[in-house]
Structures are given as structure tokens and as C-alpha cells.
């Protein structure tokens, strides 16, 4: 029988000092802890998204960039599939679903077909024009039914088996939805979110709140940037004798006179009238350290949202010789990674229905590529074309490729269009010339010697 080794209790590790209290119970840092996050506070997310432009950009900018240039279909019937995508509005609906995934931690697209929604969707039965429409819902519109905890091999393991959408009573099988899950969560937390992910905006709430509070505080300070101070001898005695109304009217008139004639008139107190001596001063608030604080907030929020400052706030890159190209490249790489990983699974589910509905079948060679996020300018495009043409010419001169192969590549890249029959004739002609140019054994001594050796070695 194997002995069970008890797990030792957790201990504090790291640097500690008994004399100074560093790392011990007297250290203030030892009392820091992380609280379990609150995932169901959608009212705060709604309020921030609808009222704050920073929160809206954090949610919408990556969703727009993921779908902005869209994709290129690679198979027979690609034009029909592209036209069908535009017909059902696939791109804007995917963008909306990604936004809800970033805002709430999940969203879904319901595929409306002629099949029963309460039963599993059978994609092999989808015929031409079988897709009737697409409906987008966020995770709070999709009320979960039974959670699949028994079939670990199923795609919806630890996820709902059925959904009930808002405003309806029908239980819809999960296979009719393409889910756009939020950011990854541990399985223990997914039990609380019913299989959904985390909200991207939720992690930025404190940062956005601090920045808005700082901005509002600075705006309040701007109202008191210049304060007029008047020193009046015997003011306390005058206020005690119910002269406050007279004093208030006097300095209201003083303020009007100062603003109208650009001059301050006060009583020196030495005249025959026996007036009270008054002294005027102006206090100016120093706001020189405000701008760096705001810049630090901007940088922090951009890092939390994983969006460059130049893209999120529309500012130019900072620093000597800074162009922002490096930031844009890193951001585009991040968006491309999300396209190929985050969007892969929901797009696969959508394509299973959409492609069959567009063509009546699913081609074996079906594939697609995401279009470049950063389009080259005219100069960069011309330079790339020149390099490509030089490569083709060098390969042709070296005999590595044939003319028909270059033409096929140009046609595949949609740069030129050729007649397929003429290309096939050219390929047959090149293949015949290739065999004619091959030397015979008698003309090539080395080849003749090799063939003789093979004959002698044969049994």
C-alpha cells in the first residue's frame, strides 16, 4: 500500500529581515492580496461602454481591425462564397460578436437554417441557400441550460448544451451557435462564467476610472488656477455687525469694474472718508506637473488594452526619430495572431454552413487567408513588383521554372488573367521541348557509363 505524503502548508518565501520587519508580519507589503474577480457585473460594463469613449475604443478597435480587411477565399467558387458573405452580412456580424466577446466575455452568432433549432445541427444536410440569416447575441442574452459535464470528448464540454435567447422560450441546441469566447480563464473560473471567457474591459476598469478621476480633478483645478485675494482690515468686526450684505455688494462691484475697465480700485484707508485699508493679491496655481501625469495614464491604459497609443488616442509617436512603425507592426502581429487563433474556431463553424449554403457542397480544397492589415503605398508596391519580376527573370534564365509556371502564379495572384486553354497548350509544348532537349546516352559519355555499370551489376 502506497503511503500518502501530506502536502506541506504554504510558507512565505522571499527576502525577509527580522530586524527591519521586511517580509514579516510587520511589513505593509505582506498584507497585499488579490481578490477573486467579479464577473457578473454587466451593468458597470454597459455604463462604461455607453458613456466613456476610452472604454468604447478598448472594445471596438481590435474588433474593427480584425475584420477591417477581411479575408480571401481560396477554392473553386470563391466569388460565389464572397458574394454570399456580403448577402448575409457576415463581416459586420462577426465584428459585432467580437465586440461583445471583448465587452462581456462572450458573444454568439445564431445560424438560422431550415433545420429544427432544438435538435443538433447536421451540416451535411445543408443545401444551397439553406442559411436564412444570422443573429448576434451577447453572453447575457444567451441564457445557459444544462452544462455538459459528462462527455469530455464533446466540443461543448463544461459548456451549455442548450441556450435560451432573450425574449424567447425555445431551448436552442448549442450546435446552431458560433461562440466568440472572451479572454481565456482557468477552468475553475469558467464554472462561474458557464464556459464563457473574461471581459477585456473589466481588467481596465480601475485604470480608466483613475484616469477619468484625474482628468476631472485637473479640470476642477483649472477653475481655480487664478484666485483673487483681498485683505481688508477689520473684516471680522464688520461681519459681526451685520454688514455682510454691504461688503458682498462692494466686492461684486469690484469684480465687475476689474473686468470691464481692466483695473482694480481699492480703498487705501488714508483718505478723509476714513475708509478701511484694502490690499489686493492674486494667487496662481502651478500646473506644470499635470501633463506628465496624464501622459503616464495614457501609456498605462494603452498597455492594459494592448493597443498602441498612436492607434487609440490618435497621437504621434514620442521620442527622437520615432515614427510609430514599430508599434504598428507589433500591433498588427497581435491582431493577426488573434485572427488565426481566436477567430479560427467560430469561423470554422460558420463556414461549415455558409459555404454549403453558397455552393450546395463543401469543396475539399476550401481554404482562406486573412488579407494584410497594413496596405503598402504606391512606392512600396512598385518596389515589391520590381523584386518579384527580377526573381522570375532569374529563375527563367537559370531554367528553374518554365514560362507557364510564372504565368500561373501571376494569374493566381490576380495580377493578370490568361486563357486556360492557351496555358495548357503552352505547358504541353514546354514539356515536349524538355524531353527533346534531354541528351541521349550516346551523346552524354557520363550517362552512357552509368548505364553500362547498371547493366553489368544486374543479375
Secondary structure, DSSP 8 states (H G I E B T S, - for coil): -------------S--BTTTTBTSTT-GGGG----------HHHHHHHHHH-HHHHHHHHHHHHHHHHS-EEE-STTHHHHHHHHHHHTHHHHHHHHHHHHHHHSEEEEEEEESS-TTS---GGG--TT-EEEEEEEETTTEEE--B--S-TTSTTTTSBSEEEETT----EEGGGEEEEE-B---HHHHHHHTT--B-TTGGGHHHHHHHHHHHHHHHHHHHTSEEEEEEETTHHHHHHTT-HHHHHHHHHHHHHHHHHHS------S-STT----EEEEEEE---TTHHHHHHHHHHHHHHHHT--HHHHT-----STT--SHHHHHHHHHHHHHHHHHHHHHHHHHHHHHHHHHHHSS--TT--EEE--SS---HHHHHHHHHHHHHHHHHHHHHTSS-HHHHHHHHHHTTS----HHHHHHHHHHHHHHHHHHS--TTT-HHHHHHHHHHHHH--
